[in-house]
Amino acid sequence: MRRPVRIGLTVAAAIVTAGASSMLIRALVTNGDAPVPVSPEQMATLSSDTFRVGIDGASGGVFELSHPADSYGTTFVANPDIHPDWDIDDSRWVGDLVMRVDGAERLTSASDDIRTVASSGDRVVVAYDGEAAREDGIRGFGLTETYALTGEDRDVFDWSITLTNPSSEPLTIEDLGVPMLMNAWWNAGDQTAIYEQNVVRHSYVAGDGSYAYWQRPNGEGPFLVMVPKPGTSLEFRDKSRTGQTIFGELDPAWEGLVTFAIHSAVLQPEREGKIGGYLPATSGTVPAGGSASYGFTFRWAADYTDLRDVLFDAGVVDVVSLPGMVVPTDTDVTLAVRATGGIEGVAGEDGRSVSVTSVGTRNGYELYRLTMPRLGPNKVTVTFDGGRTSVLQYYAIAPVETLIDSHARFLVDHQQARTEHDYDGAFLQWSMATGKPVSWHDYPGGGWKEWMAGGSDDSGLAPALYLARKNLTSPDQAEIDALDRYIDSFLLGYLQAATEDGERTWQVYRWYDGCDGTPCDQGVWRAYNYTHIANTYVAMYEVATTYPNLETARPAREYLDLAFRTLEAMFTKIPLPTPIGDAAHDLGLMGEGTYPEILAALDGEGMIAQAAALRSLLDAKSETLFAQKYPFASEASIDTTGFEASYVFAKMYDDEALKDRVQRSSLAARGMQPLWYYYGSDNRHMGESWWNLGYETQLGAWQQQDYLREEMAAGDRDFDESMRSTYGALLAGWANINAGQISADPANIGAASWQYQSQLGVPEPNWAFMPQIDGWWAWSGEADLGFWGGLRASEVAVVEDRIVGLYAYGGDLSASASGLSIVPRDGVRQRATFYQHGGFRFELTGARYARATVDNALTEITLAVEHGAAGGGAFTMRLSRAVDGTYAVEVDGEAAGSLAVEGGAGTATVDLPGGSGEVRLTRELAPASR
């Protein structure tokens, strides 16, 4: 139903709307304060310095919702010009309502014949009076939707919904849903349009404290914030799934229409198996001869810090939870909450043994300490403003170090193929549904077998990558032996066995596809595979260098040479064209963040020609990436996989603008809501519905953390919010490792889940073969790529959070008059950054610490150190952003050399012959001048 451009009764203001091709001129329909009917050809418009709102005279839908001062001119809602296919009689525009009243479906879109739209200077009223002709139209009650700009500066967009009951019997509202059809149809061919004109949603369905906000994927404000008015509560989030009307999910362009339910007594049980809920379903009542009112307010937030104030001003609970919403059982939660109506209490879910202790107030927030001893989901309810409630959802996991070690053992013991076929040594997926590997010769069916069981791509190559990196932190000879078997048997013996004129080409076949000797599919074009293999070789080089007493199949330098040859083949030996274009040169690939380390290693080994060759290849790629404003494209329409590479290239080649753009975009892709499946998780597949806690949750957190450390200062406006997002993401990814919270089957302890599907129900059709366990995908998939990123980024981060004060992410912190002491809980125990001390940082290689004490002057550092290898040996300690000078090094009170710091940085090798000891660094006073 294509409509003409609508012209108002009186042209009071011409409005230019960016992002709408033919709806460029709208007219303000006014006549003083007297309501003026708006014809179907007209658009009623409300405007102020902060809002531009247009309500369609034909459908009553909100077709324009933007900020007049927005430099991008983004229209946040969908309309017929943005997506004409949605302009149908049975519409779902913003402003449409989907109801079930007294057992009958009632739709505003089915009520054109009784709809009137009227406008005055300060409000627009969409009314439904009488009986609609259609059976599913509004019947038996009246409905009025009123839109107004309120507040002293008309900076609040108010949407009020009133149902009136003219009958002598009460009406039961079983379902009341609010479709939010926003501007989120992704055009994969135009990354600039996606990042500047589309919007991404972050929702929090939590009862009275619910909210949602939309922002551009580039992270630049303003954000549109929707908050229920008092008396309105959200309890369920429905979504149109693939094939479910024209509004259903359409991969890779459209997540599917999301509808927020105020009541869902029929809807929620009806959707079971397709879309699941987390809160009880309710119904409402309209008394005989009475009315019931609901509503929402919309405000703009300039940034993440302002978002907190907007939520507070709107009357819901502003929540800060450290270290995040996924929390190890050996870590307490610090919870800070505030609300304009006051906080009345915080309580844990019955039967979950959640301990809640009030610990005072700070900066207007009520502070609580929470402990969660039971693994898995834990709800915490905040009561505020006279009995209203907001439900926070946490997820308790085993201690991170326990998860890291158990998963490494599981990979070796259960996921490495031992077979007479040529995938011997490969790491296969594990299925928690069957309790065994997903192998070529015992395949459970469904999906793309080569991808699922071929031992390659992210799902097959990432386990070895994770295992190799883990052994740099905590070496284990059996795990190293397994890695060498993987390299010799599967990589060099099969995937990289291609030759030309009798010489190995170092190209990478796509996967094992049932053909021994060489694959049936001789394609070597998948650039994404090369980086994983190269990084595995690099990690083995680092293991061999760091722990020379451990046995490896080849000298350290040979692993580094394998890495170089693999990268050289990626850039120079992939024949074009390919199904994914010239990905090696044009796309940011996962794992490219290691280039600076690889170049440093090549230089350090005297491999000058190789280093020069790699730099030349990277120079060329940098030019391709820098020619794009948003060089984040991938195989998906909108993705987060390119952030890591784009950031590292920007860092290597001093592109400050791109570094900033990556950080803003990465933060925008992550949830900040207090729901464990959204907080820190990246929205890398069209929206937040089902690709939750995927590998980019942790992998992308690495570059966010590097940006925090290298590009931001602790006092920067959004520093605290960025840190919360980053560390919340690092912890969230560890939830995918099973310690019994996903599957209680002993055969699955240490296994991993690919991702979580927050919409619950069966997977979308392309993934219908994937078994699930309470929303968790039962196959391990690509999860190890995220864990690799988690290992690279894990550290203790000490901050002076503006809300909760002094805090240590990833560790227990105690403060004294002279300094700070930390006990690491990050799982790696090799790094700590003290942001409140200007970013002072120490890092160990070859050893781990159990406790660290740093004095306030940063002149004395004491560490309880454990060497990584049995029997002890030397380890390396690096200081950065430290006080310049010479530091005496002692081990258990005995002199053990010195460490010189110049320009804030210094490195020393320390011998730890006993395997453990107390290492103390003390800055020596400069000699008195003569």
C-alpha positions, 0 to 999 in steps of 0.5 A: 500500500504505497502512499503519496507524500503527505502535505499538512493543512497549514505549512508551519515548518518545512522539515528536511529528513535525512534517510528518507528519500521521498518523505522529505517535506512534512508540514506541521498541522496546527490550529492553536490548541484546538484539535485539527483532524489529520487526513490520511494524506497528512503527517502530524508533526511535533517538534522542539529543539530535541525532538522531531516526531511525525505521526502518519494520518493514515495508519496512526504510526510514528513515521519520524522520530529523530533529533533535529540537531543530529548531524547524521539526521538518522531516523530511528523508526522505520517508515514506508520510504525506508522499507516499502515492503512493510507498508501493508494493511496489517502493519506493525509500525511504531504506534501499532498495538497488538492485543488479546482482550477477552480471548479475542485478538485485537489489532490497531492495524485492523481498525482503519475504519474507526481510527481518527488522527487529530493534532493540536499544537502540543499533542497528537491523538490517535483514537479508535472509537466504535466497532471495527468491521474486521473481526480482529479489529478494535471492538468492545472497548475504546482506545486512545493513543496520545503523543506529546512533547513534555518537560520544561524544554519539551525534551521528553516524547510521551506516548500514553495509551488508554483503554476505556470500557463502556460495558457493564462487565470488566475486560481482561487484557490477556496480551498487550504488545508494543511492536517496535519496528525500528530502522534496522534493516541492514544493507550489507553493501553499504557499511557507511549507511549501516553505521550512520543511518541504521540503529541497533537495540539494547533492551532490558525486560525486567518488570517495572524497571524495564527500558530499551535504547537504540543507538547508531552502530557507530556509537555516536550519540544521541541514543534514543531511550524508551522507559515505561511510565509508572504503572507500565511494566514489561514482562516478555519480548516477542520476535517474529521468527523466520517465515513468520509474516513479512516481519520475520527474521531474514538472515542476514539483513533483518533480525525480525520484528521485536514486540515488547509485551506489557501483558502476555498471559496467552502470548507467552505460553503460545510462543513456547518452543519458539520464543521463551520468556524469563519473567512470569506472564500477567494479564490486566483488567479494565473495570466496567465503565472505567479505564486502564492507562499505560505509556512510555517516555522517550528521551535522548542520552548523549553518551553512556554516562548520560544514559544513567542520568536519563534512566534515573530521571525517567524513574527506573533503577540505574544499575551498576554491577561490578565486575559484571553480570557473569560472576565467578563463585570466588568473586563478590558482586558490588552492586550500586543502585539508585532511583528517583523514588528511592531504593527499598530493598534488594533480594536474591531469588528464592532457593538460590542461596544468594547473599545480599549485604548492604554496605552503605551509600556513595554518590547517591547510590545504595551499595550492596555486596552479593555472593552467588554460590550456586552455578547458573542463572540467579535473579536479584530483584530491586524494589523501588519507588513504592513497591515497583520492582526491577529484576536483574539476571546474573549467571554464576560460573566456576572460578576462571582458572578452574574453567581454563584448566578443565577446558584445556584438559577436555580438549586433549582428552576428548576432542582430539581425533585419534584415527587412521584417517587423515584428520588424525590429530585434529580437534573436533567439535564436542556435542553435549547432547550426545556426549561425544565428538562431532566427527566425520565418521560418526556424524549426528546429521544436519548442517554443513558436514564439512564445516561442522566435522572437518576439523577446520575453520573457526570451530576446528582451528580455534581449539588448538589456538586456545590450547597453545595460548593456555600453555604459555601461561600454564604449561603442561607437557601432555597438552604440548605433545597434543599440539605437536601431534595436531601440527605434524599430523593434521596441519602439515600432514593434511591441511597444509600439504599442498605442493607445487613443483615438489615444494610445499606451498603453505596454502591451507585447504578448507577442511577434511571432507572425507577424502584422505590423502588430499581433500576432494575440495582443493580450495585454499581460499578461506583467508580466515583459516590462515590467521588461526593456524599462524597464531597457533604456530606463534603461540608454540614459538612463545611456549618453546622460547619461554619454557626451554626445558619443556619438550617440543617437536621442533626448535622455537624458531621453526614454529615462527618460520611456519607462522610467517610462511602461512601468513605469506601464503595467505597474502600471496597464494590465494587464487582469485576470485573467491567466494568471499572476495580478496579477504586477505587484503580487504577484510579485517580477519579475526586474529590479526591483532597479533601482527605487532607481536609477530613482527617483534619476534621476527626482528628478535630472531634476526629474520630480517627478510621475513619481517620486511616482507610481512611489513610490506604486505601489511602496508598494502592492506593498511591502505585498503582498510584506511580507504574506508570509513568503516572497514568492518565488513565481513561475510555478514551484513553487520559484524564485529569480527573486523574491529580487532584487525581495524584497531591494530592496523590503526594503532600500527599506522597511527590512524587515531580517528579509526582507533576511536571509531573502532572503540565506539562501534565495539561498545555500541555492539555490546549490551550494558543492561543488567542481564547476563546474556546481554551485558558485554555480549556483542550483537554480531548477527543482526541484533540481540535475539540469538547470537549471544556470548559468541566468540567476539564477546571476549575476542573483541574485548581484547581491543577494547581493553588495549584502547582503555590502556593506551588511548584513554585516561582514567578521568575521561568521561566514558572511561568507567562505562568502557571499563565495565563493558570490557571486563563484563565481556571478558567474564561473560565469555567464560560462561560458555565453559561447562562446569555443570551449569549447562550440563550436569552430565559428568561426561560434559564437564570441561566442554564448551557451548558455541553460544547462548540463544537468548530468545530461547526456543528452537534455533532459526531454520538455518540452524535447526539441526543444532541441539540446545540445552536451556538456550545453550547450543550443545555443540562447542563450535567456535567458542575457543576463539573467544577463549583465546581472546580471553587469555590474551586480555585477562588481567587485574584492572584496578580503577577508581570507579566514579560510582563505587570507588576503588575497585579491582576487576579480576581480583580481591583488593585490600588498601592500606595507608601505604599502598594496595594489595591484590589477589588475582582471580582473572584466571591467568595471573600474569598482568595487572594495570593500576589505572588510578596510578596513571596506568602503571602496569606489571606483566610476567612471562613464564610465571604467575603471581598469587599476590601483589603489593604496590606502594602508593609511590610506585617505588616498591612492588612485591609479588608472590611468584610461581614459575610456570614450569615444574622445577622453576627457572627464569621468568621475565617481568616488565613494568610500564608507566612506572617511575623511572630509575633503577629497581633492586630485585630480590628473591626471598630476601636475596639480591637477584639483579636489577631492573632499569626503568627509562621512559616509564618502561623496563624489563628484567629476567629473574631466576626462580630456581625453587619454582616459587618465591617472594620477588621484591622490586625496590627503586633505589634512591639516586645518588646525591649530587656532588 
